[in-house]
Amino acid sequence: MVLERRSFGLSVVGNKLQATGGVDGGPISSVEVFTEDGWRMEVLLEMRATKFQHCSVAIGTWLYTIGGIVGGNSFDDESNLVEAFDTSLL
């Protein structure tokens, strides 16, 4: 991966892995995509808020991130935030 991350979401969309959010020293909002060429940051999929310990689900070309710890770094920041990204636009 480009960033060392833990507590991130991981989903398969088509033939690509999508790693969403997580923690790298602090919570992060970036998304990385893995293809046969390796990992790359995907700025068009950047989440609105930092997010970790969340659920990541792919349905068709859509990638959804659900809940988790959003915008902070404690369990006081748990959220039901859902974000959707149409990966076919990349």
KOLNURO-659964 format. One record per atom (N, C-alpha, C): residue in three letters; chain; atom name; x, y, z. Coordinates in pm, 1 decimal. Layout:
residues N
  selo  nuti  seba         x         y         z
   ALA     A    CA         X         Y         Z
...
//
This chain:
residues 90
  selo  nuti  seba         x         y         z
   MET     A     N      83.5    -118.8       0.0
   MET     A    CA       0.0       0.0       0.0
   MET     A     C      88.4     125.7       0.0
   VAL     A     N      30.0     233.5     -46.7
   VAL     A    CA     100.3     361.2     -46.4
   VAL     A     C     118.0     408.6      97.6
   LEU     A     N      11.5     401.4     176.5
   LEU     A    CA      16.3     436.6     318.7
   LEU     A     C       8.4     309.8     402.2
   GLU     A     N      80.6     309.2     512.5
   GLU     A    CA      62.6     200.5     608.2
   GLU     A     C     -65.7     230.9     683.6
   ARG     A     N    -164.6     143.5     675.3
   ARG     A    CA    -293.1     169.4     739.2
   ARG     A     C    -342.5      44.9     810.6
   ARG     A     N    -417.9      69.2     917.4
   ARG     A    CA    -483.9     -38.9     990.0
   ARG     A     C    -627.4       4.2    1016.9
   SER     A     N    -713.1     -90.7    1053.5
   SER     A    CA    -855.3     -63.8    1080.4
   SER     A     C    -924.2       1.5     961.5
   PHE     A     N    -888.5     -42.0     840.5
   PHE     A    CA    -946.0      13.8     717.6
   PHE     A     C   -1050.8     -81.3     661.3
   GLY     A     N   -1128.6     -32.8     565.1
   GLY     A    CA   -1223.6    -116.6     494.3
   GLY     A     C   -1159.3    -168.4     366.7
   LEU     A     N   -1198.7    -287.7     323.9
   LEU     A    CA   -1143.4    -345.5     201.1
   LEU     A     C   -1255.6    -412.1     123.3
   SER     A     N   -1269.4    -373.1      -3.0
   SER     A    CA   -1373.6    -429.0     -89.3
   SER     A     C   -1316.3    -455.0    -227.5
   VAL     A     N   -1381.8    -543.5    -301.0
   VAL     A    CA   -1346.4    -570.5    -440.1
   VAL     A     C   -1454.2    -509.1    -528.5
   VAL     A     N   -1412.2    -424.6    -622.2
   VAL     A    CA   -1502.5    -366.3    -721.0
   VAL     A     C   -1445.7    -404.6    -857.3
   GLY     A     N   -1517.7    -488.3    -929.5
   GLY     A    CA   -1465.5    -539.3   -1056.7
   GLY     A     C   -1340.3    -621.3   -1030.5
   ASN     A     N   -1229.8    -582.6   -1091.3
   ASN     A    CA   -1103.2    -652.7   -1070.2
   ASN     A     C   -1004.6    -569.4    -987.7
   LYS     A     N   -1059.3    -479.5    -904.8
   LYS     A    CA    -975.3    -390.4    -824.1
   LYS     A     C   -1010.1    -401.2    -676.4
   LEU     A     N    -907.6    -396.4    -593.0
   LEU     A    CA    -927.5    -385.8    -448.3
   LEU     A     C    -935.0    -238.7    -411.6
   GLN     A     N   -1023.6    -204.0    -319.8
   GLN     A    CA   -1037.3     -66.7    -271.7
   GLN     A     C   -1014.3     -67.6    -120.6
   ALA     A     N    -911.5       1.0     -74.1
   ALA     A    CA    -883.8      13.7      69.3
   ALA     A     C    -928.0     153.1     112.1
   THR     A     N   -1022.3     160.4     206.5
   THR     A    CA   -1082.2     288.6     245.1
   THR     A     C   -1046.5     324.7     388.1
   GLY     A     N   -1006.9     450.6     407.4
   GLY     A    CA    -985.0     503.9     541.4
   GLY     A     C    -882.2     427.1     621.2
   GLY     A     N    -905.4     421.5     750.7
   GLY     A    CA    -814.2     353.9     841.1
   GLY     A     C    -737.3     452.0     927.9
   VAL     A     N    -629.8     399.4     984.9
   VAL     A    CA    -545.7     479.1    1074.3
   VAL     A     C    -401.4     463.7    1030.9
   ASP     A     N    -329.9     574.5    1021.1
   ASP     A    CA    -186.0     578.7     991.6
   ASP     A     C    -127.4     688.7    1078.3
   GLY     A     N    -106.9     661.2    1206.1
   GLY     A    CA     -65.9     765.4    1300.5
   GLY     A     C    -186.1     841.9    1352.1
   GLY     A     N    -284.6     864.3    1270.0
   GLY     A    CA    -412.2     927.4    1302.1
   GLY     A     C    -512.7     881.6    1198.1
   PRO     A     N    -640.3     910.1    1217.3
   PRO     A    CA    -741.9     866.5    1121.5
   PRO     A     C    -720.2     932.1     985.0
   ILE     A     N    -751.6     858.7     878.3
   ILE     A    CA    -733.2     910.1     742.5
   ILE     A     C    -860.7     892.7     660.3
   SER     A     N    -871.2     970.0     553.3
   SER     A    CA    -990.7     967.6     468.8
   SER     A     C    -960.6     922.4     326.1
   SER     A     N    -838.1     885.8     298.8
   SER     A    CA    -800.0     850.8     162.5
   SER     A     C    -845.5     710.3     124.0
   VAL     A     N    -846.6     687.6      -7.9
   VAL     A    CA    -881.2     557.3     -63.9
   VAL     A     C    -768.8     516.4    -158.3
   GLU     A     N    -725.4     390.8    -144.4
   GLU     A    CA    -624.8     335.9    -234.2
   GLU     A     C    -687.1     226.3    -317.9
   VAL     A     N    -638.5     213.2    -441.1
   VAL     A    CA    -688.6     112.9    -534.0
   VAL     A     C    -571.7      22.9    -572.7
   PHE     A     N    -597.1    -109.4    -572.6
   PHE     A    CA    -496.0    -205.3    -615.1
   PHE     A     C    -538.2    -269.4    -745.6
   THR     A     N    -449.9    -261.1    -846.3
   THR     A    CA    -469.6    -327.1    -974.7
   THR     A     C    -344.6    -410.2   -1002.4
   GLU     A     N    -338.6    -468.3   -1118.8
   GLU     A    CA    -220.7    -547.2   -1155.3
   GLU     A     C     -93.1    -463.5   -1156.8
   ASP     A     N    -105.2    -332.0   -1160.6
   ASP     A    CA      10.6    -242.5   -1158.1
   ASP     A     C      52.8    -204.1   -1016.7
   GLY     A     N     -21.1    -248.5    -914.5
   GLY     A    CA      11.3    -217.0    -775.7
   GLY     A     C     -87.2    -117.8    -715.3
   TRP     A     N     -52.3     -67.4    -596.8
   TRP     A    CA    -137.8      25.6    -522.1
   TRP     A     C    -118.6     168.6    -571.7
   ARG     A     N    -228.6     246.4    -572.1
   ARG     A    CA    -222.1     391.0    -601.7
   ARG     A     C    -331.8     462.0    -523.2
   MET     A     N    -305.0     585.7    -487.6
   MET     A    CA    -405.8     669.1    -422.2
   MET     A     C    -508.4     709.0    -527.7
   GLU     A     N    -636.1     712.3    -488.1
   GLU     A    CA    -742.9     754.5    -579.6
   GLU     A     C    -810.5     877.3    -521.4
   VAL     A     N    -765.1     994.9    -563.6
   VAL     A    CA    -814.6    1120.1    -505.4
   VAL     A     C    -962.3    1144.0    -534.6
   LEU     A     N   -1015.2    1087.5    -641.9
   LEU     A    CA   -1157.0    1106.5    -674.1
   LEU     A     C   -1248.1    1030.0    -578.4
   LEU     A     N   -1192.5     937.0    -499.4
   LEU     A    CA   -1271.8     861.7    -402.9
   LEU     A     C   -1248.2     908.3    -259.0
   GLU     A     N   -1177.5    1017.6    -240.6
   GLU     A    CA   -1150.3    1069.1    -105.3
   GLU     A     C   -1281.0    1083.3     -27.2
   MET     A     N   -1283.6    1029.9      94.0
   MET     A    CA   -1404.0    1037.5     176.9
   MET     A     C   -1418.3    1177.4     238.1
   ARG     A     N   -1540.8    1215.9     273.4
   ARG     A    CA   -1567.5    1348.8     329.4
   ARG     A     C   -1506.3    1367.5     466.9
   ALA     A     N   -1491.1    1257.9     540.9
   ALA     A    CA   -1438.6    1264.6     677.1
   ALA     A     C   -1341.2    1149.8     697.6
   THR     A     N   -1252.7    1165.8     795.8
   THR     A    CA   -1168.4    1052.0     831.6
   THR     A     C   -1259.1     941.7     884.6
   LYS     A     N   -1221.1     817.1     858.6
   LYS     A    CA   -1308.2     706.2     895.9
   LYS     A     C   -1223.6     581.3     918.1
   PHE     A     N   -1249.7     510.9    1029.2
   PHE     A    CA   -1186.2     381.1    1050.2
   PHE     A     C   -1278.9     291.5    1130.7
   GLN     A     N   -1246.1     163.5    1131.8
   GLN     A    CA   -1331.5      60.1    1191.5
   GLN     A     C   -1473.1      67.9    1134.7
   HIS     A     N   -1481.5      84.0    1004.8
   HIS     A    CA   -1608.9      95.9     934.7
   HIS     A     C   -1630.1     -25.4     844.8
   CYS     A     N   -1745.9     -32.1     785.4
   CYS     A    CA   -1778.9    -136.8     690.2
   CYS     A     C   -1763.0     -80.0     548.9
   SER     A     N   -1705.6    -159.2     461.4
   SER     A    CA   -1689.8    -120.4     321.8
   SER     A     C   -1754.7    -229.5     236.3
   VAL     A     N   -1846.7    -189.8     147.0
   VAL     A    CA   -1923.7    -286.3      67.7
   VAL     A     C   -1926.8    -239.4     -77.6
   ALA     A     N   -1912.9    -334.7    -169.2
   ALA     A    CA   -1925.2    -304.4    -311.6
   ALA     A     C   -2051.3    -370.1    -366.1
   ILE     A     N   -2129.9    -292.3    -439.7
   ILE     A    CA   -2247.5    -343.4    -510.4
   ILE     A     C   -2237.2    -291.1    -652.9
   GLY     A     N   -2211.8    -381.1    -745.8
   GLY     A    CA   -2187.7    -338.8    -883.7
   GLY     A     C   -2062.0    -252.5    -888.8
   THR     A     N   -2073.6    -136.4    -949.7
   THR     A    CA   -1958.5     -45.3    -956.4
   THR     A     C   -1956.4      54.4    -840.7
   TRP     A     N   -2054.3      44.6    -750.9
   TRP     A    CA   -2063.8     137.7    -639.1
   TRP     A     C   -1988.1      84.4    -517.9
   LEU     A     N   -1916.5     172.5    -450.2
   LEU     A    CA   -1846.3     141.4    -326.9
   LEU     A     C   -1912.1     221.4    -214.9
   TYR     A     N   -1951.5     152.7    -108.6
   TYR     A    CA   -2016.2     216.4       5.8
   TYR     A     C   -1928.6     200.4     129.6
   THR     A     N   -1917.9     307.9     208.2
   THR     A    CA   -1855.7     298.9     340.3
   THR     A     C   -1963.7     333.5     442.4
   ILE     A     N   -1969.8     252.7     548.3
   ILE     A    CA   -2082.2     261.3     642.1
   ILE     A     C   -2029.9     264.5     785.1
   GLY     A     N   -2077.4     363.7     861.1
   GLY     A    CA   -2048.9     369.6    1003.9
   GLY     A     C   -1902.6     387.3    1036.5
   GLY     A     N   -1863.4     330.6    1149.3
   GLY     A    CA   -1726.1     340.5    1195.7
   GLY     A     C   -1705.3     459.6    1286.2
   ILE     A     N   -1579.6     489.0    1308.4
   ILE     A    CA   -1541.2     605.0    1387.7
   ILE     A     C   -1505.5     715.0    1289.1
   VAL     A     N   -1582.5     821.6    1290.6
   VAL     A    CA   -1576.4     924.1    1187.3
   VAL     A     C   -1535.5    1057.9    1246.3
   GLY     A     N   -1437.9    1122.5    1184.1
   GLY     A    CA   -1399.5    1257.8    1220.3
   GLY     A     C   -1330.0    1271.7    1353.3
   GLY     A     N   -1281.6    1164.3    1408.9
   GLY     A    CA   -1212.6    1170.6    1537.4
   GLY     A     C   -1131.7    1045.7    1559.6
   ASN     A     N   -1099.6    1019.2    1684.4
   ASN     A    CA   -1020.5     899.5    1709.9
   ASN     A     C   -1060.3     828.8    1838.8
   SER     A     N   -1185.4     844.1    1880.6
   SER     A    CA   -1231.9     772.2    1998.9
   SER     A     C   -1370.0     714.5    1971.3
   PHE     A     N   -1411.9     622.0    2055.8
   PHE     A    CA   -1542.9     560.9    2037.1
   PHE     A     C   -1656.0     660.7    2059.5
   ASP     A     N   -1625.3     780.3    2111.8
   ASP     A    CA   -1726.0     885.6    2122.7
   ASP     A     C   -1763.0     940.2    1985.6
   ASP     A     N   -1682.2     908.1    1883.7
   ASP     A    CA   -1703.5     959.4    1748.6
   ASP     A     C   -1765.4     854.9    1655.7
   GLU     A     N   -1832.6     753.5    1712.5
   GLU     A    CA   -1898.5     652.5    1629.3
   GLU     A     C   -2008.7     718.5    1547.4
   SER     A     N   -2030.5     667.2    1427.7
   SER     A    CA   -2123.5     732.1    1336.9
   SER     A     C   -2202.6     629.8    1256.5
   ASN     A     N   -2314.8     672.5    1202.1
   ASN     A    CA   -2390.8     592.1    1107.2
   ASN     A     C   -2379.9     651.5     966.7
   LEU     A     N   -2277.9     733.3     943.4
   LEU     A    CA   -2255.6     797.0     813.7
   LEU     A     C   -2238.5     691.3     704.5
   VAL     A     N   -2309.5     709.5     593.1
   VAL     A    CA   -2294.6     625.3     474.5
   VAL     A     C   -2249.2     712.9     359.4
   GLU     A     N   -2143.0     670.2     291.7
   GLU     A    CA   -2096.3     740.6     173.6
   GLU     A     C   -2098.0     643.6      57.0
   ALA     A     N   -2130.5     692.1     -63.3
   ALA     A    CA   -2135.8     609.1    -182.7
   ALA     A     C   -2049.9     672.7    -291.9
   PHE     A     N   -1974.2     588.3    -361.1
   PHE     A    CA   -1884.6     633.4    -467.4
   PHE     A     C   -1907.3     547.9    -591.2
   ASP     A     N   -1933.4     611.1    -703.9
   ASP     A    CA   -1950.6     538.8    -829.6
   ASP     A     C   -1813.8     523.9    -893.7
   THR     A     N   -1754.4     406.5    -879.7
   THR     A    CA   -1618.7     385.3    -929.5
   THR     A     C   -1612.1     376.7   -1081.0
   SER     A     N   -1726.1     363.2   -1147.9
   SER     A    CA   -1724.4     359.0   -1295.3
   SER     A     C   -1686.6     494.2   -1355.7
   LEU     A     N   -1690.8     599.6   -1275.7
   LEU     A    CA   -1656.1     733.5   -1324.5
   LEU     A     C   -1505.5     758.6   -1324.3
   LEU     A     N   -1428.4     663.8   -1272.6
   LEU     A    CA   -1282.0     681.3   -1266.6
   LEU     A     C   -1218.1     657.8   -1400.5
//
